[in-house]
């Protein structure tokens, strides 16, 4: 669907950015969605990656990060979007061009665990998360680490299913009529 019209690119990306910003802003109304809404807004970028490519999806990601920082009341949601959920769909698309399943997943888990390590380091310095981890017992860190990787795997599979649905149903039935 890669149209040559720059106006179409800007319009499509603006709609996705607007929906993403509304979602990030809504965390102030629904504070229990601190993790779900950044994941949802990241999934919205899938359509930009598919329709307009990496350049436009990265620009959309940057715009959501910058504007989201100023308008969202939940800096945690914006941080999660910035550090993982916003650009993971873009990175996933790049990694999956390798077409070797095991290597793709090794790279995805390396990426995720590096980000998870950064989050733990920042949280331990800024939030004294060590007390929270210790409250899980002597296997607290291992429990959180393993469960985070399981959730990441489920998130990755969900994105794959959403991409399939988008390309085979939504795009053909609805989006082709609009763009």
Helices and strands as residue ranges (DSSP letters): H 6-26, G 31-33, H 36-52, H 54-71, H 75-80, I 81-85, H 86-95, H 101-126, H 130-134, H 140-165, I 166-175, H 176-178
